[in-house]
Amino acid sequence: MKGKNIIVLLVAVAFVALSAIDATAQCAMCRATVESGASENQESIASSLNAGILFLFAMPYLSAAVIIYLWKKKSRQVVSA
């Protein structure tokens, strides 16, 4: 059973690695915001962008943690039943 899990994991990693696309379109919005705010109050714009980046960075990990928690909770209920 472990061999099958490893194969599934490798296929998933390969799929994610091969399906990556350029993310320059999303960065254009951030670049335009920073360039337009360079002459104004740059610190508030930079802190807002940093907060947005941290939010976007944390969401996949938070989602994965919730899914793993629910999965473990469900598997413990099945084993004890």
Backbone as CSV, one residue per row, in Angstrom:
resi,resn,N_x,N_y,N_z,CA_x,CA_y,CA_z,C_x,C_y,C_z
1,MET,0.815,-1.197,0.000,0.000,0.000,0.000,0.858,1.261,0.000
2,LYS,2.021,1.216,0.652,2.880,2.392,0.671,3.407,2.714,-0.715
3,GLY,3.701,1.689,-1.502,4.196,1.912,-2.860,3.180,2.654,-3.707
4,LYS,1.909,2.306,-3.547,0.852,2.980,-4.301,0.738,4.444,-3.880
5,ASN,0.853,4.715,-2.583,0.786,6.096,-2.094,1.941,6.928,-2.624
6,ILE,3.126,6.337,-2.688,4.290,7.059,-3.201,4.108,7.376,-4.675
7,ILE,3.570,6.434,-5.433,3.342,6.658,-6.862,2.322,7.775,-7.067
8,VAL,1.251,7.758,-6.302,0.231,8.804,-6.404,0.832,10.162,-6.055
9,LEU,1.659,10.210,-5.018,2.310,11.461,-4.630,3.241,11.960,-5.729
10,LEU,4.028,11.078,-6.313,4.941,11.477,-7.386,4.189,11.978,-8.611
11,VAL,3.084,11.327,-8.953,2.278,11.775,-10.092,1.686,13.153,-9.804
12,ALA,1.219,13.372,-8.584,0.654,14.675,-8.222,1.712,15.774,-8.276
13,VAL,2.901,15.487,-7.770,3.979,16.477,-7.801,4.383,16.775,-9.239
14,ALA,4.481,15.739,-10.071,4.834,15.944,-11.477,3.767,16.767,-12.186
15,PHE,2.504,16.499,-11.898,1.416,17.258,-12.516,1.496,18.734,-12.151
16,VAL,1.716,19.017,-10.875,1.805,20.409,-10.428,3.016,21.094,-11.052
17,ALA,4.142,20.394,-11.101,5.361,20.991,-11.656,5.226,21.260,-13.151
18,LEU,4.569,20.367,-13.870,4.450,20.526,-15.314,3.327,21.473,-15.725
19,SER,2.387,21.719,-14.840,1.269,22.591,-15.194,1.482,24.035,-14.738
20,ALA,2.665,24.354,-14.254,2.952,25.724,-13.813,2.999,26.655,-15.020
21,ILE,2.402,27.816,-14.848,2.403,28.816,-15.914,3.078,30.078,-15.401
22,ASP,3.422,30.959,-16.308,4.040,32.218,-15.904,3.047,33.053,-15.113
23,ALA,3.529,33.658,-14.063,2.674,34.471,-13.203,2.954,35.957,-13.365
24,THR,3.497,36.352,-14.500,3.837,37.759,-14.683,2.602,38.640,-14.792
25,ALA,1.490,38.102,-15.230,0.276,38.909,-15.356,-0.212,39.370,-13.984
26,GLN,-0.111,38.521,-12.984,-0.539,38.906,-11.655,0.417,39.921,-11.042
27,CYS,1.692,39.813,-11.346,2.679,40.739,-10.787,2.559,42.136,-11.390
28,ALA,1.972,42.253,-12.557,1.835,43.565,-13.191,0.983,44.501,-12.342
29,MET,-0.031,43.972,-11.697,-0.875,44.805,-10.836,-0.086,45.325,-9.639
30,CYS,0.695,44.454,-9.019,1.507,44.882,-7.876,2.545,45.906,-8.316
31,ARG,3.177,45.664,-9.446,4.205,46.574,-9.939,3.606,47.949,-10.229
32,ALA,2.441,47.975,-10.847,1.792,49.252,-11.159,1.414,49.998,-9.882
33,THR,0.959,49.273,-8.883,0.592,49.906,-7.617,1.805,50.509,-6.930
34,VAL,2.889,49.767,-6.913,4.101,50.265,-6.262,4.675,51.454,-7.018
35,GLU,4.689,51.381,-8.349,5.237,52.481,-9.140,4.406,53.750,-9.003
36,SER,3.092,53.610,-8.941,2.247,54.802,-8.812,2.326,55.398,-7.412
37,GLY,2.595,54.566,-6.426,2.671,55.062,-5.058,4.069,55.415,-4.613
38,ALA,5.049,55.314,-5.506,6.434,55.597,-5.123,6.621,57.051,-4.727
39,SER,5.888,57.940,-5.357,6.048,59.360,-5.030,5.174,59.778,-3.854
40,GLU,4.196,58.951,-3.506,3.279,59.288,-2.418,3.700,58.582,-1.133
41,ASN,2.744,58.139,-0.373,3.000,57.460,0.894,3.358,56.002,0.628
42,GLN,4.600,55.730,0.377,5.045,54.407,-0.057,4.972,53.365,1.059
43,GLU,5.143,53.762,2.306,5.164,52.799,3.398,3.820,52.105,3.569
44,SER,2.721,52.836,3.451,1.413,52.208,3.624,1.103,51.273,2.462
45,ILE,1.517,51.652,1.264,1.297,50.780,0.107,2.126,49.514,0.243
46,ALA,3.379,49.660,0.656,4.249,48.499,0.815,3.730,47.569,1.899
47,SER,3.256,48.116,3.001,2.738,47.259,4.071,1.447,46.568,3.642
48,SER,0.629,47.245,2.860,-0.590,46.616,2.346,-0.261,45.481,1.389
49,LEU,0.711,45.703,0.514,1.124,44.639,-0.400,1.722,43.464,0.358
50,ASN,2.518,43.743,1.386,3.095,42.667,2.187,2.012,41.866,2.902
51,ALA,1.007,42.543,3.429,-0.097,41.845,4.091,-0.853,40.971,3.096
52,GLY,-1.075,41.481,1.894,-1.749,40.688,0.865,-0.947,39.474,0.455
53,ILE,0.360,39.644,0.338,1.225,38.522,-0.023,1.203,37.462,1.071
54,LEU,1.278,37.884,2.328,1.230,36.921,3.429,-0.107,36.195,3.471
55,PHE,-1.192,36.907,3.203,-2.512,36.281,3.165,-2.576,35.224,2.068
56,LEU,-2.114,35.576,0.869,-2.126,34.622,-0.240,-1.197,33.447,0.022
57,PHE,-0.107,33.687,0.726,0.847,32.632,1.050,0.274,31.669,2.086
58,ALA,-0.484,32.178,3.044,-0.965,31.361,4.152,-2.199,30.529,3.812
59,MET,-3.026,30.982,2.903,-4.291,30.303,2.629,-4.139,28.843,2.183
60,PRO,-3.255,28.498,1.258,-3.140,27.082,0.884,-2.714,26.199,2.055
61,TYR,-1.808,26.704,2.897,-1.362,25.927,4.044,-2.471,25.782,5.075
62,LEU,-3.241,26.819,5.275,-4.359,26.745,6.200,-5.416,25.767,5.689
63,SER,-5.699,25.808,4.404,-6.662,24.882,3.808,-6.184,23.443,3.946
64,ALA,-4.913,23.207,3.675,-4.356,21.859,3.806,-4.420,21.390,5.254
65,ALA,-4.134,22.270,6.199,-4.183,21.897,7.610,-5.596,21.514,8.034
66,VAL,-6.591,22.250,7.573,-7.982,21.934,7.909,-8.386,20.594,7.306
67,ILE,-8.011,20.356,6.062,-8.344,19.085,5.404,-7.679,17.920,6.122
68,ILE,-6.409,18.061,6.482,-5.700,16.987,7.187,-6.324,16.750,8.559
69,TYR,-6.675,17.817,9.265,-7.309,17.670,10.569,-8.627,16.904,10.458
70,LEU,-9.467,17.298,9.498,-10.750,16.613,9.324,-10.555,15.165,8.900
71,TRP,-9.557,14.911,8.061,-9.273,13.553,7.608,-8.831,12.680,8.782
72,LYS,-7.924,13.199,9.622,-7.452,12.445,10.788,-8.597,12.202,11.766
73,LYS,-9.430,13.215,11.977,-10.559,13.071,12.890,-11.519,11.995,12.394
74,LYS,-11.786,12.005,11.088,-12.687,11.012,10.502,-12.086,9.609,10.602
75,SER,-10.772,9.481,10.354,-10.150,8.155,10.398,-10.107,7.611,11.820
76,ARG,-9.969,8.475,12.820,-9.993,8.018,14.210,-11.384,7.536,14.602
77,GLN,-12.429,8.185,14.084,-13.791,7.754,14.374,-14.070,6.400,13.750
78,VAL,-13.539,6.155,12.559,-13.756,4.881,11.880,-13.034,3.766,12.617
79,VAL,-11.817,4.016,13.093,-11.032,3.004,13.798,-11.673,2.664,15.131
80,SER,-12.174,3.650,15.862,-12.767,3.402,17.175,-14.162,2.791,17.078
81,ALA,-14.812,2.884,15.936,-16.174,2.347,15.793,-16.183,0.866,15.549
